[in-house]
Amino acid sequence: MDNKTYIPDDFIADVASYLPAHLTMDGFIASCRTGLRRAVRVNTLKMSLQEFEHQAAQLNWHIEPIPWCEQGYWLTRSAEEEANLPIGNTALHLSGCIYVQEASSMLPPMALATCLVPGEHVLDMAAAPGSKTSQLAALMDNQGVLIANELSSSRLKTLAATLKRMGVANCALSHFDGQVFGDYMYESFDHILLDAPCSGEGTVRKDPDALKNWSLASNLDIAEVQKTLIHSAFMALKPGGTLVYSTCTLTPVENQQICEHLLETFSEHVEIVPLNTLFPDANKAATAQGYLHVWPQLYDSEGFFIAKFKKTGSVEHLQQKTKKGQFPFSSGSKKDRQAFETSIKQQFGIKSLPGTLMSRDKELWLFPQHMETLQEKIKYSRIGIKVATTHKNGVKLEHEFATCLGHLATNNVFELDPAQAKAYFQGQDIRLDPPGPAQGEVVLTLCGAPVGLGKWQKAKIKNKLPRDLVLNGQLITWV
Ligand SMILES: C[S@@+](CC[C@H](N)C(=O)[O-])C[C@H]1O[C@@H](n2cnc3c(N)ncnc32)[C@H](O)[C@@H]1O
């Protein structure tokens, strides 16, 4: 029990006004003061659940499946052991095979999972740091198009880094206030996740200071932003499409009342999709309307709120806008494309790629399939993955080529042992004993998942990890 957790009296009084009758305030406060079980999500773009379970057993991790997410597991060690478990330093984490994600945060993508169909267009409107974007990409099996938007520039960088590590290839990133989507991308998406900026009342078990600046006035301010965002999201949704609205806060001001606002504004074109059967025990959190109001004591998790809606018909919109400015990509020169395709076929046996090659100056990018209808509607920070740079004498493959497409390689793949992996992530070359005859480039794997590129050089593999990804001295332990 942690008594350092700050829980202001005003907050408790507010919670008392909407705490469901079957829950007690004592139970709520006790739960807020109890640390969280750690949870991880297996990234099925890189590792199977069976392999993860095998690796977890080798590491002596005790794991328990999370009932609402097949890919999610709680780590059930003693509190002390868990606190010291350096997940960020594990091979499983560095290889992108797992992502540390709170269990209830896995719910919103799972609410969309049942309706995802290959080839669709999905928007994640408030995406950083990318927990749910990377979960959605895995649920989409890297197919279709996932637009991940984020307002904050620093958080956009974190989002980009997450997606690289997790091997996400079907994503385009944008950097806007989410309120523009309704105008610029009117009725363009099959599904939208709005994991809205919120007051974070549900995160107090992770962050004892989460309620330091709590006030009803600030809840009301944030609610105004949420109304604008949900309005924009609904306008950007295709008729027949689904919208999931979620927050990691508890107050109805930012949850049920935002949903009410949507239902009132678009009364003839929207219906609630009840979530009470999303997983076997979901009823415990279901509200009368069919939303999930996840109180921290219900499943021993963070607090969360999730609502799902269907757009039943088109909504007229007179203020659609179009983007001005040049689209900087073209299909580029046939010679460059062929040089790249020949290189990856000869070196790695890769004969076809899941996407469309596009060029910008000397850069070759792989756009997700079905990007065409969206690619010129807004300006993106990046689309798809940068796979190569072309030169007079050929092509230089990029790091992302390996992390996102390396699993397609049938030749020139080298599995790092723990010592070699440590050297690799610290930016060092990998010594080979005895020296090998191989030449050219090599996809390096860890836990069977591609983590980057190297270059065979007789007695070593030359390290090609980008400098900004080198872990200088941060890799203190290795589990
Ligand atoms: C709850 S967090 C998103 C967490 C994310 N979905 C995840 O699972 O990793 C909300 C995000 O919305 C961003 N944000 C705040 N205002 C925004 C706006 N007007 N438009 C778009 N994003 C916004 C914040 O910077 C923050 O990164």
The ligand as a Tripos MOL2 file, in Angstrom:
@<TRIPOS>MOLECULE
LIG
   27    29     1     0     0
SMALL
NO_CHARGES

@<TRIPOS>ATOM
      1 C1         -3.8350    9.7610  -24.0800 C.3       1 LIG1
      2 S1         -2.5090   10.3230  -25.0000 S.3       1 LIG1
      3 C2         -2.4320    9.1430  -26.3080 C.3       1 LIG1
      4 C3         -1.8120    7.8520  -25.9500 C.3       1 LIG1
      5 C4         -1.6440    6.9690  -27.1570 C.3       1 LIG1
      6 N1         -2.8930    6.7550  -27.8280 N.3       1 LIG1
      7 C5         -1.0020    5.6470  -26.8060 C.2       1 LIG1
      8 O1         -1.7210    4.6720  -26.6260 O.co2     1 LIG1
      9 O2          0.2300    5.5720  -26.7510 O.co2     1 LIG1
     10 C6         -3.1550   11.6970  -25.8350 C.3       1 LIG1
     11 C7         -2.2340   12.2980  -26.8450 C.3       1 LIG1
     12 O3         -2.9360   13.3350  -27.5310 O.3       1 LIG1
     13 C8         -2.0410   14.3730  -27.8370 C.3       1 LIG1
     14 N2         -2.8810   15.5540  -28.1040 N.ar      1 LIG1
     15 C9         -3.2500   16.5450  -27.2440 C.ar      1 LIG1
     16 N3         -4.0640   17.4100  -27.8600 N.ar      1 LIG1
     17 C10        -4.2240   16.9660  -29.1260 C.ar      1 LIG1
     18 C11        -4.9310   17.4400  -30.2580 C.ar      1 LIG1
     19 N4         -5.6760   18.5660  -30.1840 N.pl3     1 LIG1
     20 N5         -4.8470   16.7550  -31.4130 N.ar      1 LIG1
     21 C12        -4.1140   15.6290  -31.4860 C.ar      1 LIG1
     22 N6         -3.4140   15.1180  -30.4540 N.ar      1 LIG1
     23 C13        -3.4670   15.7850  -29.2840 C.ar      1 LIG1
     24 C14        -1.1460   14.4470  -26.6280 C.3       1 LIG1
     25 O4          0.0810   15.0770  -26.9360 O.3       1 LIG1
     26 C15        -0.9860   12.9690  -26.2800 C.3       1 LIG1
     27 O5          0.1470   12.4450  -26.9060 O.3       1 LIG1
@<TRIPOS>BOND
     1     1     2 1
     2     2     3 1
     3     2    10 1
     4     3     4 1
     5     4     5 1
     6     5     6 1
     7     5     7 1
     8     7     8 2
     9     7     9 1
    10    10    11 1
    11    11    12 1
    12    11    26 1
    13    12    13 1
    14    13    14 1
    15    13    24 1
    16    14    15 ar
    17    14    23 ar
    18    15    16 ar
    19    16    17 ar
    20    17    18 ar
    21    17    23 ar
    22    18    19 1
    23    18    20 ar
    24    20    21 ar
    25    21    22 ar
    26    22    23 ar
    27    24    25 1
    28    24    26 1
    29    26    27 1
@<TRIPOS>SUBSTRUCTURE
     1 LIG1         1 GROUP 0 **** ****
